[in-house]
Every structure is written in structure tokens, then in C-alpha cells.
Amino acid sequence: MKTTRTRSPGRFLAPAVWTAVVLSATAAVWAPSDTDPGLSPWSLTVSDFAALDRGGPIETTMAVLGIASLALLVVARARLASVRGLPSVLLAVWGVGLVVAAVVPTDPLVAHVGGPALVHRYASIAAFVALPAAGLLLARRFETDDHARSTARWLRALACAALAGAVLMAYSAGPGGRELIGLVERLLLGCEVVLLGLLGRHVHRRPTAVGAACGLPAAVFYAPPMNSNDSGSAAAAPPEAYLPLIDDLAGQPFPKTVFQDATGDGGPEHLIRVLHRSRDFWDAEDMDVWEQVDAELGACRDALLAAHTARWGDPLVIDLWAGHEDMPEPFCTLSAVTTSLHAWPLPGGERWLGLAIGQADKELPMELLAAVGLRTALDAVRDGGPGDGA
């Protein structure tokens, strides 16, 4: 079975997020002078200017940024297990808060605050606080992975700066008599949109995430030797080199916490192991290169299928084409990179083991994957009888 090479819309994620960031920053700086050159952007908030120009560039870019943030959240949840949970809730609050603040206007420079203005105010406050809080949580999760530590440091710095700005803005809005409230708010927004852009870049590149606190033995992370093919890229090892790794994986205890890193993915009820990762295809204009890698990994996968079929009988073929977030793990994670999985219930009745070839996006490497999970999860998603092992 070949993997399906599709042009995923995920490749537009980082450009879309950064476009929204640039537009929102430009609107926050340029729109005040366009609305009324006599008004000071340092003493009036972005919302004040938006109320004077309903439907103008500030409200429009605010809504665009909120929608882009929610799109980022959907992709991030599918690609990175570390984003799921409370960070997802906080990112959703940020995105929805921006959209609500864009749609529901505040009152234009009046002392009395009406109902819509209160909705706008509290939606904005929730958004301003939620994003840096999400940044701090994600920084804590990312810092355990060597490939994401730089991103974690920047997320933490920007989140702390944004929270400090939120405190200063609260002071300015109260005891400070709105002194320089516009300047403080724009610095706060600047930290937050850059934080969002960095997160978009991180998710777009699908880097490693968290994993050190998983309690997995180091042996799980040892990759088999790789050969070099004629094109200079790493070729899969002989199938028999993977069999000990798969056997070890089948008996490994599940980690206590969710993780995802360069070696795979795991959680309290599953493990996914990257047996082999091919070259990437960013500079591969010729489809022959992709097809060669697909054929090599397919042949290795087929040999492993044959070896395990001889031990445990024909595998179950699990269709992941219509995968969604309600599926139990690891099927939800696997559905983001592959359309099918060959699985065997393991002796003992509590676990199953599966094999697949995955590719998250057409430019990214292809991966030969082994997965282990609870039998209850397999029973919940299986939609047919044993496959033919092909």
C-alpha cells in the first residue's frame, strides 16, 4: 500500500499566521493617524480607535488574527500532543476573544459603559491574559526537548513580557488615570502577536515537543542502522533490523505523561515509534525521488507485515481516512499522517501492535511507524475483519 501524497493546507499555516500578525501590527500603528491625526495613540487604546472607525482596518485585522489563531490551534492539536489540554483551551480563549472583541464594539470615548462595551472589554481581557498563559505552559512542555528549547525560551520571555504589560495596563486603566495606556497596550499586543507567530512557525515545521518526563528507557530511542542509497539520502535498514525494536516496543510500559519528540509519540495508553525517517522533500522537484522512497519504505513495511503475519496471523486493517479528534490514541495522532494501519492483537489480550507508513505533509519526511496501544482502543475503532496482510 502506498501513502497518499496530498497537498496539505497545513503548508500555508506559518505564512497565514505571520500575515495576520503583520496586518494587525500595521493596523495598530497606522490606523490611529488615519482615523484622526489629532488623537494620540499613546493615550488611547486600540479599541478606542476601533470604536471611532467601525468596520475599519483595526476591527478587520483583529478578526483575521482571531480566525488565524483558531486555525493554528486546529493544526497544532493534530501535530503536537504537547498543545493539547489546557494550552488548547487558553489558545481557544485567545482566538474567540479576539473575534468577539472585533464583532462587539466598545463605546467611543464616553464615560458611561454600555452592555456591548462590557462584553468587548472582558473578551479583550480574557484574550490578553490567555495567550501569555498558554505561552508559559507550552514553554514548560517544549523545554524538555533539545530541538524546541530555543522556541521555549522565546515563548517564555514573550509571555512574561506580555503578562507584565497586562499588569501595567490594568494599573494605567485604574489608579494610573489612563496615563500612556495606548503605548502599554501596543507593547503588550506586540509581544503577544510575535509569540503567536513563533508558535505558528514551530507548528509549521512540526518540530519535536515534550518528552523527557515520560519514564521511557533510553533503549526505546535507539534507531537501527541506516544505509546510504545512490541519492545520498538515508535508506531504511534491512527489515530484520527493526524486529528487535518492535518486540521491545510491544513490551514497554506506557509513559505516565503525554509526549512527542523526534523518536515518536506516547501517552498513558499508547506508544508510537519512528522506526525510520526518510529525507525531506523540500527541494525534490522530481516525483521519482518521492516514489523511490515510498517504494523502499513500502517494501520494508511489507516484509515486516509478512514476518508478523507468520507469528500472529493476518492483521486487522484499520481505516484512518476519516480520522477525527474523538478517536482514541494513538489512532487520532496516526490519522494525521496516514490513512491506514495494519494491527495485530498481542498475546495476553490487553495490547495490540500496528505498522504504518506516514507523512504529515508532502514536503516532510516519510516515516516507517510502529504503534502499541490498549486493546480497548483497537476494538473501538476497528471497522472490519482481518485484512489480507498486503
N, C-alpha and C positions, 0 to 999 in steps of 0.2 A: 504494500500500500504506500502510495506516495503522499507526502504532505502537500497541502493545498497552498500555493503561493498567491496570496491576495495582497492588494494594495490597501493596507490598513489605514484608516483615517487617523490613527494614532501618530503617524509621522508628522502631522500638522500641529501636534499638541504644543510643543515649545514655541514655534513661530506665532501661533494664535495667542498664547498667554502673553508673550512679550509684546505683541502688537497691542493687546488690550492694556498692558502696563504703560507703554509709551503714550497711547492715546489718552489715558486717564491722567497721566502726569502732565501732558501738554495742556489738557483742558483745565487742570487745576491752576496752572501758571498763566495761561493765555486768556482764558475766558473772563477773569475779572476785569482786565483792561478793556476787553471788547464790550462787556456789559455796561460799565460806567467808569471811565478813566478817573473820575474823581473819588471813587471808593478805594480804600486801601485793602489789599489782600492780606496785610499783616494783622489787621484788627477785625476782619470779618471772616467767617468760616466759608468753606466751600459750599455748604448748604445755604448760607445766606445769599450767595451769588446765584445759586441754582434757583432759589425761590424768586429772584428778580428776572429770571430768564427761563420760564417754564418750557420744557421740551428742548432746551438748548444743548450745547456740547457737554456741559458738566453732567446733567442727568443721563444723557445718552451714553457717554463713556462709562458712567457708574454702572448702568445696567449691563453694558457689554462686558465690563470687568467681572460683574457678578456671575453672568452666564458662563464666561470663560472659566471662572473658578469652579463652578459646578461641573463643567465638562472635565476639567483637570481632576476633580475628585473621583468621577466615574472611572477614568482611565487609571488613576493611581491605585484605587481599590483593586482593580483587576490585575495590576502588575506587581504591586508591592504589598505583601502581607503586613508590613510594619505600619502602613497607613490606616489599616482597618481598626475598628474600635473607636475609642474616644477621639483620636485625631480626625477621623472621618466626620464625627458629629460636629466638632468645632469648625472644620472646613465648610461643612454644610451651613452652619450658622453664619459664617462669614459671607458665603455666596448669596444665601437667601436674604440676609440683612442688607446687602448692597442693592439687590433688586428691589426690595421693599422700600428702601430709602430713596431709590430713584423714581419709583412709581408714586409714592405718597409724599407730597411736598411738605416742607416746613412753612411757617408763616413768615412773610417777608419783612424783617426788621421791625417787629411790633413787640410791645411789652407783654400783651396777652397771648398765651399759647393755647391754641385750639386742639381738638382731638387728633386730627391728622398730623399736626406738628409733633404731638407726643409720640405717635406711632413712628414717625420719621426719626425722632430723637433716640428712642430706645432701640430701634432697629440698627441705627448707626453705632450706638454704644456697644451693643452686642457684637456687631461685626468687628469693631475696633479692638475689642478685648479677645474675641475668639481666635483670630488669626495668629497673633503672637503666642497665645497659649498653645495652639496647635504646633507652632514652630518649636517651642520648647520641648514638647512631648516627642516630636519627630527627631529633634536633635539628640535627645537622650537615646532613642532607639537606633539612630543611624551611627552613633559614635562607636558602637561595638564592632563595626565593620571597617576594615582598613581602607576599602575603596570609597567609603562615604564619610570619612572623618572630616575632610575639608568642608564638605557641604554642611555637616553637622555644626562645625564651628561657626560658619557664616549664619546659619539659621538661628543659632543661639544668640549671637551678637545682635542680629537684626531684631529678633524677638524681644530681647532685653531693652534695646533702644526704643522699640515701639511701645512697650509697656511703660517705660519711663516717660515717653511722650504723652501717653494716655493719662498718667498721673498729673503731669504738668498742665495738660489741657483741662482736666477736672478742676484743678486749683484756679486756673485762669477763668473758667466759666463761673466759679463761685467767689471765693474771697479775693481773687485777683482782679475782679472787675473787668474781665474780658481783655486784659492787657496782653497784647501780642498773641491772641488766641488763634488768629489765622496763620501766623508763622509756625506756631507749635503744631497746629493740625496738619499743615503741609509737610512738616518734617516727619510727623507720625505716619502720614499716608505714604511718604516716600520710602520709609523703612518697610512698611507693610507690602507695598507693591513689588519692591525688589525681592523681599522674602518670597512672595508668591512666584515671581519669575524664576528664582533659583530652584524652588520646588518643582516647577514645570520642567526646567532643564534636567533635573535629577530624574524625574519620572520618564521623560522622553528618552533618555539614554538607558533606561531600565538598569540602573546600576545595582550593586549589592545593597542590602539593607541590614537588618539586625540579625544577631545570631550567637553572640558569644555566651549568653546565659542559658543556652539550651541544654547543657548537660550531655552533649554528644561526644563520644570518644573520638580522638583525633583520627583513628583509622578510617572513620567514615568519610573523611575528606581527602583521602589519598586517591589520586587519579591513576588509572592504568597508563602504561607507556604509550606514546603516540608515535606513529611513523610519519615520515615526510613523503608526500607524493610528488609527482612531477611539477606541479604548480607551485610547490614551496609551502603549501598550507598543511596544517596538521591533519593526518588521516587517522581514521579510527583504528584502534588496536585490533588484533585478531579476536573473534568472539569469545574464545575460551579465556581471554584475559579478564573479561568482565564477570564471568561466572562466580568467582570467589567474592567479588564486591557485592553482587546481587544477593548471594547467600548471606553475607554479613548483614546487609541492609534488612533482609527479611526478619532477622532476629534482634535487631537493635531496639532498645527501649525508645518509645516516643519522647521527644523533648517536652519539658514542662511548660515552655513558653513558645509562642509563635515566632518563627524566624524565616528569613530569606537571605541567602548570600550566594556567592559565586558557585558554591557546590550544590545548591538546590534549595529546597523549601521544606518546612516542617512545622509541626504543632502537636498538641496533646493527643491527637488521634491519627496522625499521618506523618509520612516522610516521603520526600521526592529527592532522588539523587541524580545529578547530571553525570552520566557515565562518560559522555564525550561531547565536547562543544567544538563545532567547526569554525572556520574563519568567518568573518563578517562579509557582507556583500555590498558595502557602501560604494566601492569602486568597481564592482563587477557588472560591466555593461553587457557582457555576453551571457545569455541564458545557459550556455553549455557548462559554464563553471558551476552554476547552481544545480543543474541537472546531474553533474558528476558527483557533487557532494551528496545530493539526495539519493543517488544510486548506491554510493558507498555505505551510507548510513542505513539505507533500506536493506542492503544485503546483510549487514551486521545484525540488524534487528531481526531479520527473517531467520538467521542462524540461531540467534538466542531464542526465538519463538519455538523453533524446532527442538532445541535442547530441553526447554522447559515443558513442551508438549509431551516429550518422551517420558518425563518424570511424573507429570500431573494430569495428562490428558489434554484434550482440546480446550483452548482458552475461551472465556466469555469475551465477546466483542462489545465494548461499551461505546455507544454513540454519544459524543460530546458536542456535536454540531450545534445543538440548540441549548448550549450551556448557559446557566444563569446563576446569580448570586445565591439563590436558595438551595443550590446543590450542596451536599456535604463535602468537606475537604477529604482528599485532595482533588476531587473532581472539578470543583469550582476553579481552582488555580490552573489545573491542566486544560480546562476548556478555553482558557485564554491563549493557549499556544498550540493546541492540536485538536483534531476533530474526532479522534477515536483512540481507544485504549484496549489492549489485549490483557486480560486479567485472569488469574487463577486463584481460587480459594486455597489457602495453605492448610496443610495437615494441622489438626488441632481445632479448626473451626472458628478461630477468633480473628484471623487476619486474612488478607489477600495480597497478592503481588501482581504488579502490572508493568507493561513495557509500552513505550510510545516514542514517536519522533515528533518534536515540537519546534516551532519557530514563531516568536512573538510578532515579528514584522518582517517584511521582505528584505530589508537591509541588514537585519540582525542575524547572528549565527544560528545554525540548526543544531539541535541538541538531541542526543540519544538519552532517554529518560527511563529510570526505573522508579516505581512508586510502591509504597506499602501503606495500607490503611486497615481500618476495622471492617470486619465482615458485615456489620450492620449498615455501614455506608454503601458498600457494594450492593447489598440487597435492595437498598433504597433507590438506586439509580439504574440498575440493570433493566433493560427493556427487551431482552430476547434470550434465547438459549445459547448454548456453546457455539462459538464460531468455528470456522474451518481451519483456523490457525494461520491463515495467509496474512 
